[in-house]
């Protein structure tokens, strides 16, 4: 129906905007959230405690972005492309911190990114069955 098509189009736009915001926050030399909350670009806010060697805030971020991507492209033939894209961006953005001042590459952040994507893929696989 036209309403469903309209909803999927809105979700795709939100997915694109979410990607742009994520890329901006990742590539910014410092923490915009830290500046907004604490008035300090060098201080990262901690949403919740990390899970062993996995950054919780990175997990939440990539879980939400991946969920939005899956929902947006659920009825589209580009879903496999979206999965590849989400894994690629989860690696690329964290590795970019090696080259950005005031940022640092951390395996816990990378694991959080990847685990967020994997969790949505697993949920989708179970839901599909």
C-alpha positions as CSV (number, residue, x, y, z in Angstrom):
1,X,0.0,0.0,0.0
2,X,1.0,3.6,-0.4
3,X,1.2,4.2,3.4
4,X,3.6,1.3,3.8
5,X,5.8,2.6,1.0
6,X,5.7,6.1,2.6
7,X,6.8,4.6,6.0
8,X,9.7,2.7,4.4
9,X,10.8,5.8,2.6
10,X,10.8,7.8,5.8
11,X,12.7,5.0,7.6
12,X,15.3,5.0,4.8
13,X,15.7,8.8,5.2
14,X,16.2,8.3,8.9
15,X,18.8,5.6,8.2
16,X,20.7,7.9,5.9
17,X,20.5,10.8,8.4
18,X,21.6,8.4,11.2
19,X,24.6,7.4,9.1
20,X,25.6,11.0,8.4
21,X,25.3,11.9,12.1
22,X,27.3,8.8,13.1
23,X,30.1,9.6,10.6
24,X,30.3,13.2,11.8
25,X,30.5,12.2,15.5
26,X,33.1,9.5,14.7
27,X,35.4,11.8,12.6
28,X,35.1,14.8,14.9
29,X,38.4,15.3,16.7
30,X,37.1,15.1,20.3
31,X,33.8,14.2,21.9
32,X,30.8,16.5,20.9
33,X,28.7,14.7,23.5
34,X,31.3,15.3,26.1
35,X,31.4,19.0,25.2
36,X,27.6,19.2,25.3
37,X,27.2,17.3,28.6
38,X,30.3,18.2,30.5
39,X,31.7,21.2,28.6
40,X,34.8,19.2,27.8
41,X,35.7,17.9,24.3
42,X,38.1,15.4,25.9
43,X,35.6,13.7,28.2
44,X,33.5,10.8,26.8
45,X,30.2,10.3,28.5
46,X,29.6,6.7,29.7
47,X,26.0,5.6,29.1
48,X,26.4,2.2,30.9
49,X,29.1,-0.1,32.0
50,X,30.9,-2.0,29.3
51,X,30.4,-5.7,28.8
52,X,33.8,-7.4,29.4
53,X,35.8,-6.3,26.3
54,X,32.9,-4.6,24.5
55,X,32.1,-0.9,24.5
56,X,28.4,-0.7,25.5
57,X,27.9,2.7,23.9
58,X,29.3,1.5,20.6
59,X,27.2,-1.7,20.8
60,X,24.0,0.4,21.4
61,X,24.9,2.8,18.6
62,X,25.5,0.1,16.0
63,X,22.6,-2.0,17.2
64,X,20.2,0.9,16.7
65,X,21.8,1.9,13.3
66,X,21.7,-1.7,12.1
67,X,18.1,-2.2,13.3
68,X,17.0,0.9,11.5
69,X,18.9,-0.3,8.3
70,X,17.3,-3.7,8.5
71,X,13.8,-2.3,9.1
72,X,14.3,0.2,6.3
73,X,15.4,-2.4,3.7
74,X,13.4,-5.4,5.0
75,X,11.4,-5.7,1.8
76,X,14.2,-4.5,-0.5
77,X,16.8,-6.6,-2.5
78,X,19.5,-4.3,-1.0
79,X,19.4,-6.0,2.4
80,X,22.6,-8.0,1.7
81,X,24.3,-4.8,0.6
82,X,23.2,-3.0,3.8
83,X,24.7,-5.8,5.9
84,X,28.0,-5.6,4.1
85,X,27.9,-1.8,4.5
86,X,27.2,-1.9,8.2
87,X,30.1,-4.3,8.8
88,X,32.4,-2.1,6.6
89,X,31.4,1.1,8.3
90,X,31.8,-0.5,11.8
91,X,35.4,-1.3,11.0
92,X,36.3,1.8,9.0
93,X,35.1,4.3,11.4
94,X,36.9,2.8,14.4
95,X,40.1,2.4,12.4
96,X,39.9,6.0,11.4
97,X,40.5,6.9,15.0
98,X,44.2,5.9,14.5
99,X,44.6,9.0,12.3
100,X,42.3,11.6,14.1
101,X,43.8,13.7,16.9
102,X,42.1,13.5,20.3
103,X,40.7,10.1,19.3
104,X,42.1,6.6,19.7
105,X,41.5,3.2,18.2
106,X,40.2,0.8,20.8
107,X,39.4,-2.9,20.3
108,X,36.5,-2.7,22.8
109,X,34.9,0.0,20.6
110,X,35.5,-2.1,17.5
111,X,34.0,-5.2,19.2
112,X,31.0,-3.1,20.3
113,X,30.5,-1.9,16.7
114,X,30.7,-5.4,15.2
115,X,28.7,-7.0,17.9
116,X,25.9,-4.5,17.5
117,X,25.6,-5.4,13.8
118,X,25.9,-9.2,14.5
119,X,23.2,-9.0,17.1
120,X,20.7,-7.5,14.6
121,X,21.7,-10.0,11.9
122,X,21.1,-12.9,14.4
123,X,17.7,-11.4,15.5
124,X,16.7,-11.1,11.9
125,X,17.7,-14.7,11.1
126,X,15.6,-16.0,14.0
127,X,12.7,-13.7,13.2
128,X,12.7,-14.8,9.5
129,X,12.3,-18.5,10.5
